[in-house]
Amino acid sequence: MKEKKLVLRTCVCSKEVCEKKDLFRIVRTPEHTVVVDLKGKVNGRGAYLKKDKDVILQAKKSKVLDKKLEVSVPVEIYDELLGLL
């Protein structure tokens, strides 16, 4: 049988290369809203954050998602990410 290809992405905060399943995908939709994409199918500009409390808190503090997604990310998104851990 053919093996599945290992999909790697880079965390925008820690710059660590991880498997896609170990990261959250945060998306700015074409309507300029920000959502957490658990399926990986939402249209829009995406950024990946490692599934780690310290990384999420650091991203919130440094506003790295605001810069990468070019939109102000609401505090509720960070709360949702922490709740999903």
PDB file of N, CA, C and O in Angstrom:
ATOM      1  N   MET A   1       0.819  -1.187   0.000  1.00  0.00           N
ATOM      2  CA  MET A   1       0.000   0.000   0.000  1.00  0.00           C
ATOM      3  C   MET A   1       0.864   1.254   0.000  1.00  0.00           C
ATOM      4  O   MET A   1       1.977   1.263   0.527  1.00  0.00           O
ATOM      5  N   LYS A   2       0.342   2.284  -0.588  1.00  0.00           N
ATOM      6  CA  LYS A   2       1.048   3.551  -0.651  1.00  0.00           C
ATOM      7  C   LYS A   2       0.933   4.282   0.693  1.00  0.00           C
ATOM      8  O   LYS A   2      -0.154   4.374   1.264  1.00  0.00           O
ATOM      9  N   GLU A   3       2.063   4.803   1.195  1.00  0.00           N
ATOM     10  CA  GLU A   3       2.049   5.538   2.453  1.00  0.00           C
ATOM     11  C   GLU A   3       1.528   6.945   2.237  1.00  0.00           C
ATOM     12  O   GLU A   3       1.711   7.538   1.174  1.00  0.00           O
ATOM     13  N   LYS A   4       0.861   7.481   3.290  1.00  0.00           N
ATOM     14  CA  LYS A   4       0.393   8.860   3.220  1.00  0.00           C
ATOM     15  C   LYS A   4       1.575   9.805   3.324  1.00  0.00           C
ATOM     16  O   LYS A   4       2.526   9.555   4.064  1.00  0.00           O
ATOM     17  N   LYS A   5       1.500  10.902   2.567  1.00  0.00           N
ATOM     18  CA  LYS A   5       2.547  11.896   2.585  1.00  0.00           C
ATOM     19  C   LYS A   5       2.465  12.703   3.880  1.00  0.00           C
ATOM     20  O   LYS A   5       1.371  13.052   4.324  1.00  0.00           O
ATOM     21  N   LEU A   6       3.601  12.997   4.481  1.00  0.00           N
ATOM     22  CA  LEU A   6       3.668  13.791   5.701  1.00  0.00           C
ATOM     23  C   LEU A   6       3.515  15.264   5.340  1.00  0.00           C
ATOM     24  O   LEU A   6       4.323  15.812   4.590  1.00  0.00           O
ATOM     25  N   VAL A   7       2.470  15.908   5.879  1.00  0.00           N
ATOM     26  CA  VAL A   7       2.186  17.306   5.565  1.00  0.00           C
ATOM     27  C   VAL A   7       2.746  18.177   6.686  1.00  0.00           C
ATOM     28  O   VAL A   7       2.337  18.056   7.840  1.00  0.00           O
ATOM     29  N   LEU A   8       3.686  19.059   6.334  1.00  0.00           N
ATOM     30  CA  LEU A   8       4.330  19.930   7.313  1.00  0.00           C
ATOM     31  C   LEU A   8       3.941  21.380   7.081  1.00  0.00           C
ATOM     32  O   LEU A   8       3.808  21.823   5.940  1.00  0.00           O
ATOM     33  N   ARG A   9       3.761  22.116   8.170  1.00  0.00           N
ATOM     34  CA  ARG A   9       3.478  23.547   8.123  1.00  0.00           C
ATOM     35  C   ARG A   9       4.311  24.225   9.204  1.00  0.00           C
ATOM     36  O   ARG A   9       4.793  23.565  10.125  1.00  0.00           O
ATOM     37  N   THR A  10       4.482  25.544   9.094  1.00  0.00           N
ATOM     38  CA  THR A  10       5.272  26.303  10.054  1.00  0.00           C
ATOM     39  C   THR A  10       4.356  27.141  10.940  1.00  0.00           C
ATOM     40  O   THR A  10       3.460  27.828  10.448  1.00  0.00           O
ATOM     41  N   CYS A  11       4.586  27.078  12.236  1.00  0.00           N
ATOM     42  CA  CYS A  11       3.857  27.900  13.201  1.00  0.00           C
ATOM     43  C   CYS A  11       4.316  29.341  13.030  1.00  0.00           C
ATOM     44  O   CYS A  11       5.518  29.607  12.988  1.00  0.00           O
ATOM     45  N   VAL A  12       3.361  30.283  12.931  1.00  0.00           N
ATOM     46  CA  VAL A  12       3.715  31.690  12.703  1.00  0.00           C
ATOM     47  C   VAL A  12       4.329  32.332  13.937  1.00  0.00           C
ATOM     48  O   VAL A  12       4.997  33.359  13.825  1.00  0.00           O
ATOM     49  N   CYS A  13       4.118  31.750  15.110  1.00  0.00           N
ATOM     50  CA  CYS A  13       4.642  32.335  16.340  1.00  0.00           C
ATOM     51  C   CYS A  13       6.006  31.750  16.707  1.00  0.00           C
ATOM     52  O   CYS A  13       6.967  32.493  16.907  1.00  0.00           O
ATOM     53  N   SER A  14       6.092  30.429  16.797  1.00  0.00           N
ATOM     54  CA  SER A  14       7.336  29.791  17.236  1.00  0.00           C
ATOM     55  C   SER A  14       8.288  29.480  16.084  1.00  0.00           C
ATOM     56  O   SER A  14       9.441  29.118  16.319  1.00  0.00           O
ATOM     57  N   LYS A  15       7.820  29.616  14.845  1.00  0.00           N
ATOM     58  CA  LYS A  15       8.597  29.303  13.637  1.00  0.00           C
ATOM     59  C   LYS A  15       9.024  27.834  13.578  1.00  0.00           C
ATOM     60  O   LYS A  15       9.956  27.476  12.858  1.00  0.00           O
ATOM     61  N   GLU A  16       8.337  27.001  14.336  1.00  0.00           N
ATOM     62  CA  GLU A  16       8.637  25.582  14.392  1.00  0.00           C
ATOM     63  C   GLU A  16       7.880  24.845  13.292  1.00  0.00           C
ATOM     64  O   GLU A  16       6.693  25.094  13.085  1.00  0.00           O
ATOM     65  N   VAL A  17       8.553  23.944  12.589  1.00  0.00           N
ATOM     66  CA  VAL A  17       7.906  23.144  11.546  1.00  0.00           C
ATOM     67  C   VAL A  17       7.309  21.909  12.206  1.00  0.00           C
ATOM     68  O   VAL A  17       8.012  21.128  12.847  1.00  0.00           O
ATOM     69  N   CYS A  18       5.994  21.744  12.037  1.00  0.00           N
ATOM     70  CA  CYS A  18       5.258  20.644  12.665  1.00  0.00           C
ATOM     71  C   CYS A  18       4.355  19.978  11.642  1.00  0.00           C
ATOM     72  O   CYS A  18       4.117  20.507  10.557  1.00  0.00           O
ATOM     73  N   GLU A  19       3.855  18.801  12.014  1.00  0.00           N
ATOM     74  CA  GLU A  19       2.839  18.167  11.183  1.00  0.00           C
ATOM     75  C   GLU A  19       1.565  19.004  11.258  1.00  0.00           C
ATOM     76  O   GLU A  19       1.283  19.644  12.270  1.00  0.00           O
ATOM     77  N   LYS A  20       0.808  18.985  10.174  1.00  0.00           N
ATOM     78  CA  LYS A  20      -0.404  19.796  10.085  1.00  0.00           C
ATOM     79  C   LYS A  20      -1.389  19.470  11.202  1.00  0.00           C
ATOM     80  O   LYS A  20      -2.096  20.358  11.680  1.00  0.00           O
ATOM     81  N   LYS A  21      -1.446  18.211  11.623  1.00  0.00           N
ATOM     82  CA  LYS A  21      -2.393  17.799  12.664  1.00  0.00           C
ATOM     83  C   LYS A  21      -2.032  18.353  14.038  1.00  0.00           C
ATOM     84  O   LYS A  21      -2.875  18.354  14.935  1.00  0.00           O
ATOM     85  N   ASP A  22      -0.797  18.825  14.225  1.00  0.00           N
ATOM     86  CA  ASP A  22      -0.351  19.388  15.499  1.00  0.00           C
ATOM     87  C   ASP A  22      -0.512  20.898  15.555  1.00  0.00           C
ATOM     88  O   ASP A  22      -0.012  21.539  16.480  1.00  0.00           O
ATOM     89  N   LEU A  23      -1.203  21.476  14.578  1.00  0.00           N
ATOM     90  CA  LEU A  23      -1.356  22.922  14.487  1.00  0.00           C
ATOM     91  C   LEU A  23      -2.829  23.306  14.347  1.00  0.00           C
ATOM     92  O   LEU A  23      -3.634  22.536  13.823  1.00  0.00           O
ATOM     93  N   PHE A  24      -3.168  24.501  14.821  1.00  0.00           N
ATOM     94  CA  PHE A  24      -4.480  25.099  14.556  1.00  0.00           C
ATOM     95  C   PHE A  24      -4.345  25.960  13.313  1.00  0.00           C
ATOM     96  O   PHE A  24      -3.309  26.591  13.103  1.00  0.00           O
ATOM     97  N   ARG A  25      -5.399  25.992  12.475  1.00  0.00           N
ATOM     98  CA  ARG A  25      -5.417  26.889  11.321  1.00  0.00           C
ATOM     99  C   ARG A  25      -6.410  28.003  11.613  1.00  0.00           C
ATOM    100  O   ARG A  25      -7.582  27.752  11.894  1.00  0.00           O
ATOM    101  N   ILE A  26      -5.923  29.232  11.543  1.00  0.00           N
ATOM    102  CA  ILE A  26      -6.759  30.406  11.747  1.00  0.00           C
ATOM    103  C   ILE A  26      -6.873  31.100  10.397  1.00  0.00           C
ATOM    104  O   ILE A  26      -5.864  31.328   9.730  1.00  0.00           O
ATOM    105  N   VAL A  27      -8.100  31.439   9.987  1.00  0.00           N
ATOM    106  CA  VAL A  27      -8.347  31.927   8.634  1.00  0.00           C
ATOM    107  C   VAL A  27      -9.020  33.294   8.652  1.00  0.00           C
ATOM    108  O   VAL A  27      -9.946  33.537   9.425  1.00  0.00           O
ATOM    109  N   ARG A  28      -8.531  34.188   7.775  1.00  0.00           N
ATOM    110  CA  ARG A  28      -9.246  35.437   7.482  1.00  0.00           C
ATOM    111  C   ARG A  28     -10.042  35.168   6.211  1.00  0.00           C
ATOM    112  O   ARG A  28      -9.472  34.940   5.145  1.00  0.00           O
ATOM    113  N   THR A  29     -11.349  35.198   6.336  1.00  0.00           N
ATOM    114  CA  THR A  29     -12.212  34.891   5.200  1.00  0.00           C
ATOM    115  C   THR A  29     -12.246  36.077   4.236  1.00  0.00           C
ATOM    116  O   THR A  29     -11.805  37.169   4.594  1.00  0.00           O
ATOM    117  N   PRO A  30     -12.759  35.882   3.027  1.00  0.00           N
ATOM    118  CA  PRO A  30     -12.886  37.001   2.083  1.00  0.00           C
ATOM    119  C   PRO A  30     -13.747  38.156   2.620  1.00  0.00           C
ATOM    120  O   PRO A  30     -13.627  39.285   2.145  1.00  0.00           O
ATOM    121  N   GLU A  31     -14.612  37.879   3.605  1.00  0.00           N
ATOM    122  CA  GLU A  31     -15.442  38.924   4.215  1.00  0.00           C
ATOM    123  C   GLU A  31     -14.702  39.630   5.353  1.00  0.00           C
ATOM    124  O   GLU A  31     -15.293  40.448   6.058  1.00  0.00           O
ATOM    125  N   HIS A  32     -13.411  39.321   5.540  1.00  0.00           N
ATOM    126  CA  HIS A  32     -12.544  39.905   6.583  1.00  0.00           C
ATOM    127  C   HIS A  32     -12.986  39.566   7.998  1.00  0.00           C
ATOM    128  O   HIS A  32     -12.818  40.371   8.914  1.00  0.00           O
ATOM    129  N   THR A  33     -13.554  38.370   8.179  1.00  0.00           N
ATOM    130  CA  THR A  33     -13.812  37.852   9.517  1.00  0.00           C
ATOM    131  C   THR A  33     -12.749  36.802   9.813  1.00  0.00           C
ATOM    132  O   THR A  33     -12.158  36.237   8.892  1.00  0.00           O
ATOM    133  N   VAL A  34     -12.506  36.543  11.079  1.00  0.00           N
ATOM    134  CA  VAL A  34     -11.485  35.573  11.475  1.00  0.00           C
ATOM    135  C   VAL A  34     -12.174  34.387  12.125  1.00  0.00           C
ATOM    136  O   VAL A  34     -13.003  34.552  13.021  1.00  0.00           O
ATOM    137  N   VAL A  35     -11.822  33.173  11.661  1.00  0.00           N
ATOM    138  CA  VAL A  35     -12.404  31.949  12.206  1.00  0.00           C
ATOM    139  C   VAL A  35     -11.299  30.919  12.437  1.00  0.00           C
ATOM    140  O   VAL A  35     -10.243  30.956  11.807  1.00  0.00           O
ATOM    141  N   VAL A  36     -11.581  29.996  13.365  1.00  0.00           N
ATOM    142  CA  VAL A  36     -10.693  28.858  13.582  1.00  0.00           C
ATOM    143  C   VAL A  36     -11.184  27.749  12.671  1.00  0.00           C
ATOM    144  O   VAL A  36     -12.345  27.346  12.740  1.00  0.00           O
ATOM    145  N   ASP A  37     -10.299  27.257  11.817  1.00  0.00           N
ATOM    146  CA  ASP A  37     -10.650  26.242  10.818  1.00  0.00           C
ATOM    147  C   ASP A  37     -10.172  24.877  11.304  1.00  0.00           C
ATOM    148  O   ASP A  37      -8.985  24.564  11.221  1.00  0.00           O
ATOM    149  N   LEU A  38     -11.098  24.069  11.810  1.00  0.00           N
ATOM    150  CA  LEU A  38     -10.724  22.756  12.329  1.00  0.00           C
ATOM    151  C   LEU A  38     -10.620  21.708  11.228  1.00  0.00           C
ATOM    152  O   LEU A  38      -9.897  20.725  11.389  1.00  0.00           O
ATOM    153  N   LYS A  39     -11.322  21.893  10.118  1.00  0.00           N
ATOM    154  CA  LYS A  39     -11.313  20.924   9.023  1.00  0.00           C
ATOM    155  C   LYS A  39     -10.232  21.217   7.978  1.00  0.00           C
ATOM    156  O   LYS A  39      -9.838  20.322   7.230  1.00  0.00           O
ATOM    157  N   GLY A  40      -9.755  22.455   7.923  1.00  0.00           N
ATOM    158  CA  GLY A  40      -8.749  22.818   6.926  1.00  0.00           C
ATOM    159  C   GLY A  40      -9.328  23.095   5.559  1.00  0.00           C
ATOM    160  O   GLY A  40      -8.618  23.002   4.557  1.00  0.00           O
ATOM    161  N   LYS A  41     -10.614  23.437   5.493  1.00  0.00           N
ATOM    162  CA  LYS A  41     -11.284  23.613   4.200  1.00  0.00           C
ATOM    163  C   LYS A  41     -11.810  25.024   3.949  1.00  0.00           C
ATOM    164  O   LYS A  41     -12.259  25.321   2.842  1.00  0.00           O
ATOM    165  N   VAL A  42     -11.762  25.901   4.957  1.00  0.00           N
ATOM    166  CA  VAL A  42     -12.346  27.233   4.827  1.00  0.00           C
ATOM    167  C   VAL A  42     -11.520  28.072   3.850  1.00  0.00           C
ATOM    168  O   VAL A  42     -10.290  28.069   3.898  1.00  0.00           O
ATOM    169  N   ASN A  43     -12.222  28.795   2.956  1.00  0.00           N
ATOM    170  CA  ASN A  43     -11.543  29.670   2.003  1.00  0.00           C
ATOM    171  C   ASN A  43     -11.003  30.897   2.722  1.00  0.00           C
ATOM    172  O   ASN A  43     -11.624  31.413   3.652  1.00  0.00           O
ATOM    173  N   GLY A  44      -9.847  31.352   2.283  1.00  0.00           N
ATOM    174  CA  GLY A  44      -9.279  32.572   2.829  1.00  0.00           C
ATOM    175  C   GLY A  44      -7.804  32.412   3.134  1.00  0.00           C
ATOM    176  O   GLY A  44      -7.202  31.371   2.872  1.00  0.00           O
ATOM    177  N   ARG A  45      -7.232  33.475   3.698  1.00  0.00           N
ATOM    178  CA  ARG A  45      -5.818  33.482   4.052  1.00  0.00           C
ATOM    179  C   ARG A  45      -5.656  32.796   5.401  1.00  0.00           C
ATOM    180  O   ARG A  45      -6.305  33.179   6.374  1.00  0.00           O
ATOM    181  N   GLY A  46      -4.804  31.798   5.464  1.00  0.00           N
ATOM    182  CA  GLY A  46      -4.630  31.020   6.681  1.00  0.00           C
ATOM    183  C   GLY A  46      -3.278  31.218   7.332  1.00  0.00           C
ATOM    184  O   GLY A  46      -2.294  31.564   6.679  1.00  0.00           O
ATOM    185  N   ALA A  47      -3.253  30.989   8.635  1.00  0.00           N
ATOM    186  CA  ALA A  47      -2.022  31.001   9.416  1.00  0.00           C
ATOM    187  C   ALA A  47      -2.124  29.856  10.416  1.00  0.00           C
ATOM    188  O   ALA A  47      -3.214  29.518  10.877  1.00  0.00           O
ATOM    189  N   TYR A  48      -0.987  29.265  10.745  1.00  0.00           N
ATOM    190  CA  TYR A  48      -0.967  28.108  11.627  1.00  0.00           C
ATOM    191  C   TYR A  48      -0.331  28.451  12.964  1.00  0.00           C
ATOM    192  O   TYR A  48       0.681  29.150  13.024  1.00  0.00           O
ATOM    193  N   LEU A  49      -0.946  27.944  14.052  1.00  0.00           N
ATOM    194  CA  LEU A  49      -0.417  28.092  15.405  1.00  0.00           C
ATOM    195  C   LEU A  49      -0.312  26.720  16.045  1.00  0.00           C
ATOM    196  O   LEU A  49      -1.218  25.896  15.923  1.00  0.00           O
ATOM    197  N   LYS A  50       0.788  26.484  16.720  1.00  0.00           N
ATOM    198  CA  LYS A  50       1.009  25.204  17.393  1.00  0.00           C
ATOM    199  C   LYS A  50      -0.014  25.022  18.509  1.00  0.00           C
ATOM    200  O   LYS A  50      -0.402  25.985  19.170  1.00  0.00           O
ATOM    201  N   LYS A  51      -0.445  23.779  18.711  1.00  0.00           N
ATOM    202  CA  LYS A  51      -1.408  23.461  19.765  1.00  0.00           C
ATOM    203  C   LYS A  51      -0.675  23.407  21.102  1.00  0.00           C
ATOM    204  O   LYS A  51      -0.420  22.334  21.650  1.00  0.00           O
ATOM    205  N   ASP A  52      -0.343  24.599  21.615  1.00  0.00           N
ATOM    206  CA  ASP A  52       0.395  24.724  22.868  1.00  0.00           C
ATOM    207  C   ASP A  52      -0.054  26.010  23.556  1.00  0.00           C
ATOM    208  O   ASP A  52      -0.110  27.068  22.930  1.00  0.00           O
ATOM    209  N   LYS A  53      -0.370  25.915  24.833  1.00  0.00           N
ATOM    210  CA  LYS A  53      -0.885  27.071  25.571  1.00  0.00           C
ATOM    211  C   LYS A  53       0.098  28.243  25.534  1.00  0.00           C
ATOM    212  O   LYS A  53      -0.303  29.386  25.314  1.00  0.00           O
ATOM    213  N   ASP A  54       1.386  27.959  25.751  1.00  0.00           N
ATOM    214  CA  ASP A  54       2.390  29.028  25.770  1.00  0.00           C
ATOM    215  C   ASP A  54       2.493  29.731  24.421  1.00  0.00           C
ATOM    216  O   ASP A  54       2.639  30.952  24.369  1.00  0.00           O
ATOM    217  N   VAL A  55       2.419  28.971  23.331  1.00  0.00           N
ATOM    218  CA  VAL A  55       2.506  29.553  21.991  1.00  0.00           C
ATOM    219  C   VAL A  55       1.289  30.434  21.714  1.00  0.00           C
ATOM    220  O   VAL A  55       1.427  31.518  21.147  1.00  0.00           O
ATOM    221  N   ILE A  56       0.102  29.980  22.108  1.00  0.00           N
ATOM    222  CA  ILE A  56      -1.115  30.759  21.882  1.00  0.00           C
ATOM    223  C   ILE A  56      -1.072  32.066  22.678  1.00  0.00           C
ATOM    224  O   ILE A  56      -1.435  33.123  22.160  1.00  0.00           O
ATOM    225  N   LEU A  57      -0.628  31.993  23.931  1.00  0.00           N
ATOM    226  CA  LEU A  57      -0.521  33.206  24.754  1.00  0.00           C
ATOM    227  C   LEU A  57       0.535  34.160  24.200  1.00  0.00           C
ATOM    228  O   LEU A  57       0.344  35.376  24.233  1.00  0.00           O
ATOM    229  N   GLN A  58       1.641  33.626  23.695  1.00  0.00           N
ATOM    230  CA  GLN A  58       2.682  34.465  23.093  1.00  0.00           C
ATOM    231  C   GLN A  58       2.154  35.137  21.821  1.00  0.00           C
ATOM    232  O   GLN A  58       2.439  36.309  21.575  1.00  0.00           O
ATOM    233  N   ALA A  59       1.391  34.401  21.019  1.00  0.00           N
ATOM    234  CA  ALA A  59       0.806  34.968  19.800  1.00  0.00           C
ATOM    235  C   ALA A  59      -0.167  36.085  20.139  1.00  0.00           C
ATOM    236  O   ALA A  59      -0.221  37.098  19.441  1.00  0.00           O
ATOM    237  N   LYS A  60      -0.935  35.906  21.206  1.00  0.00           N
ATOM    238  CA  LYS A  60      -1.879  36.936  21.648  1.00  0.00           C
ATOM    239  C   LYS A  60      -1.123  38.193  22.088  1.00  0.00           C
ATOM    240  O   LYS A  60      -1.519  39.313  21.764  1.00  0.00           O
ATOM    241  N   LYS A  61      -0.048  37.996  22.819  1.00  0.00           N
ATOM    242  CA  LYS A  61       0.738  39.123  23.337  1.00  0.00           C
ATOM    243  C   LYS A  61       1.451  39.885  22.222  1.00  0.00           C
ATOM    244  O   LYS A  61       1.462  41.116  22.215  1.00  0.00           O
ATOM    245  N   SER A  62       2.049  39.147  21.274  1.00  0.00           N
ATOM    246  CA  SER A  62       2.836  39.782  20.209  1.00  0.00           C
ATOM    247  C   SER A  62       2.000  40.212  19.009  1.00  0.00           C
ATOM    248  O   SER A  62       2.495  40.905  18.121  1.00  0.00           O
ATOM    249  N   LYS A  63       0.712  39.794  18.982  1.00  0.00           N
ATOM    250  CA  LYS A  63      -0.203  40.127  17.875  1.00  0.00           C
ATOM    251  C   LYS A  63       0.335  39.658  16.517  1.00  0.00           C
ATOM    252  O   LYS A  63       0.151  40.334  15.505  1.00  0.00           O
ATOM    253  N   VAL A  64       0.995  38.503  16.503  1.00  0.00           N
ATOM    254  CA  VAL A  64       1.565  37.968  15.266  1.00  0.00           C
ATOM    255  C   VAL A  64       0.463  37.596  14.263  1.00  0.00           C
ATOM    256  O   VAL A  64       0.662  37.723  13.055  1.00  0.00           O
ATOM    257  N   LEU A  65      -0.698  37.137  14.755  1.00  0.00           N
ATOM    258  CA  LEU A  65      -1.802  36.794  13.843  1.00  0.00           C
ATOM    259  C   LEU A  65      -2.361  38.037  13.175  1.00  0.00           C
ATOM    260  O   LEU A  65      -2.748  37.990  12.007  1.00  0.00           O
ATOM    261  N   ASP A  66      -2.410  39.154  13.899  1.00  0.00           N
ATOM    262  CA  ASP A  66      -2.874  40.414  13.306  1.00  0.00           C
ATOM    263  C   ASP A  66      -2.004  40.779  12.108  1.00  0.00           C
ATOM    264  O   ASP A  66      -2.511  41.221  11.077  1.00  0.00           O
ATOM    265  N   LYS A  67      -0.699  40.594  12.248  1.00  0.00           N
ATOM    266  CA  LYS A  67       0.240  40.948  11.181  1.00  0.00           C
ATOM    267  C   LYS A  67       0.131  39.982  10.005  1.00  0.00           C
ATOM    268  O   LYS A  67       0.119  40.404   8.849  1.00  0.00           O
ATOM    269  N   LYS A  68       0.054  38.690  10.301  1.00  0.00           N
ATOM    270  CA  LYS A  68       0.013  37.689   9.222  1.00  0.00           C
ATOM    271  C   LYS A  68      -1.301  37.702   8.452  1.00  0.00           C
ATOM    272  O   LYS A  68      -1.317  37.515   7.236  1.00  0.00           O
ATOM    273  N   LEU A  69      -2.406  37.924   9.166  1.00  0.00           N
ATOM    274  CA  LEU A  69      -3.718  37.895   8.515  1.00  0.00           C
ATOM    275  C   LEU A  69      -4.165  39.281   8.049  1.00  0.00           C
ATOM    276  O   LEU A  69      -5.188  39.415   7.377  1.00  0.00           O
ATOM    277  N   GLU A  70      -3.398  40.305   8.407  1.00  0.00           N
ATOM    278  CA  GLU A  70      -3.665  41.679   7.990  1.00  0.00           C
ATOM    279  C   GLU A  70      -5.056  42.157   8.419  1.00  0.00           C
ATOM    280  O   GLU A  70      -5.737  42.872   7.683  1.00  0.00           O
ATOM    281  N   VAL A  71      -5.460  41.750   9.620  1.00  0.00           N
ATOM    282  CA  VAL A  71      -6.743  42.159  10.188  1.00  0.00           C
ATOM    283  C   VAL A  71      -6.625  42.025  11.707  1.00  0.00           C
ATOM    284  O   VAL A  71      -5.804  41.250  12.199  1.00  0.00           O
ATOM    285  N   SER A  72      -7.429  42.765  12.440  1.00  0.00           N
ATOM    286  CA  SER A  72      -7.412  42.679  13.900  1.00  0.00           C
ATOM    287  C   SER A  72      -8.121  41.396  14.341  1.00  0.00           C
ATOM    288  O   SER A  72      -9.295  41.187  14.034  1.00  0.00           O
ATOM    289  N   VAL A  73      -7.397  40.546  15.060  1.00  0.00           N
ATOM    290  CA  VAL A  73      -7.944  39.270  15.513  1.00  0.00           C
ATOM    291  C   VAL A  73      -8.622  39.483  16.865  1.00  0.00           C
ATOM    292  O   VAL A  73      -7.980  39.957  17.802  1.00  0.00           O
ATOM    293  N   PRO A  74      -9.924  39.137  16.985  1.00  0.00           N
ATOM    294  CA  PRO A  74     -10.635  39.339  18.257  1.00  0.00           C
ATOM    295  C   PRO A  74     -10.084  38.433  19.366  1.00  0.00           C
ATOM    296  O   PRO A  74      -9.537  37.364  19.093  1.00  0.00           O
ATOM    297  N   VAL A  75     -10.235  38.872  20.605  1.00  0.00           N
ATOM    298  CA  VAL A  75      -9.777  38.110  21.774  1.00  0.00           C
ATOM    299  C   VAL A  75     -10.515  36.776  21.864  1.00  0.00           C
ATOM    300  O   VAL A  75      -9.973  35.800  22.382  1.00  0.00           O
ATOM    301  N   GLU A  76     -11.745  36.729  21.363  1.00  0.00           N
ATOM    302  CA  GLU A  76     -12.544  35.500  21.428  1.00  0.00           C
ATOM    303  C   GLU A  76     -11.874  34.347  20.670  1.00  0.00           C
ATOM    304  O   GLU A  76     -12.045  33.185  21.038  1.00  0.00           O
ATOM    305  N   ILE A  77     -11.121  34.660  19.623  1.00  0.00           N
ATOM    306  CA  ILE A  77     -10.424  33.621  18.851  1.00  0.00           C
ATOM    307  C   ILE A  77      -9.377  32.939  19.726  1.00  0.00           C
ATOM    308  O   ILE A  77      -9.253  31.714  19.707  1.00  0.00           O
ATOM    309  N   TYR A  78      -8.629  33.721  20.488  1.00  0.00           N
ATOM    310  CA  TYR A  78      -7.618  33.155  21.378  1.00  0.00           C
ATOM    311  C   TYR A  78      -8.274  32.342  22.483  1.00  0.00           C
ATOM    312  O   TYR A  78      -7.762  31.290  22.866  1.00  0.00           O
ATOM    313  N   ASP A  79      -9.412  32.824  23.002  1.00  0.00           N
ATOM    314  CA  ASP A  79     -10.153  32.079  24.023  1.00  0.00           C
ATOM    315  C   ASP A  79     -10.645  30.738  23.456  1.00  0.00           C
ATOM    316  O   ASP A  79     -10.599  29.713  24.135  1.00  0.00           O
ATOM    317  N   GLU A  80     -11.112  30.764  22.211  1.00  0.00           N
ATOM    318  CA  GLU A  80     -11.580  29.535  21.564  1.00  0.00           C
ATOM    319  C   GLU A  80     -10.425  28.552  21.382  1.00  0.00           C
ATOM    320  O   GLU A  80     -10.590  27.353  21.608  1.00  0.00           O
ATOM    321  N   LEU A  81      -9.263  29.050  20.975  1.00  0.00           N
ATOM    322  CA  LEU A  81      -8.094  28.177  20.807  1.00  0.00           C
ATOM    323  C   LEU A  81      -7.689  27.549  22.126  1.00  0.00           C
ATOM    324  O   LEU A  81      -7.392  26.355  22.177  1.00  0.00           O
ATOM    325  N   LEU A  82      -7.671  28.334  23.192  1.00  0.00           N
ATOM    326  CA  LEU A  82      -7.319  27.788  24.510  1.00  0.00           C
ATOM    327  C   LEU A  82      -8.357  26.765  24.977  1.00  0.00           C
ATOM    328  O   LEU A  82      -8.016  25.788  25.643  1.00  0.00           O
ATOM    329  N   GLY A  83      -9.614  26.993  24.625  1.00  0.00           N
ATOM    330  CA  GLY A  83     -10.677  26.044  24.979  1.00  0.00           C
ATOM    331  C   GLY A  83     -10.575  24.731  24.220  1.00  0.00           C
ATOM    332  O   GLY A  83     -11.006  23.690  24.715  1.00  0.00           O
ATOM    333  N   LEU A  84     -10.003  24.776  23.012  1.00  0.00           N
ATOM    334  CA  LEU A  84      -9.871  23.573  22.188  1.00  0.00           C
ATOM    335  C   LEU A  84      -8.702  22.681  22.606  1.00  0.00           C
ATOM    336  O   LEU A  84      -8.608  21.532  22.175  1.00  0.00           O
ATOM    337  N   LEU A  85      -7.812  23.214  23.447  1.00  0.00           N
ATOM    338  CA  LEU A  85      -6.661  22.416  23.900  1.00  0.00           C
ATOM    339  C   LEU A  85      -7.131  21.292  24.731  1.00  0.00           C
ATOM    340  O   LEU A  85      -6.322  20.499  25.211  1.00  0.00           O
TER     341      LEU A  85
END
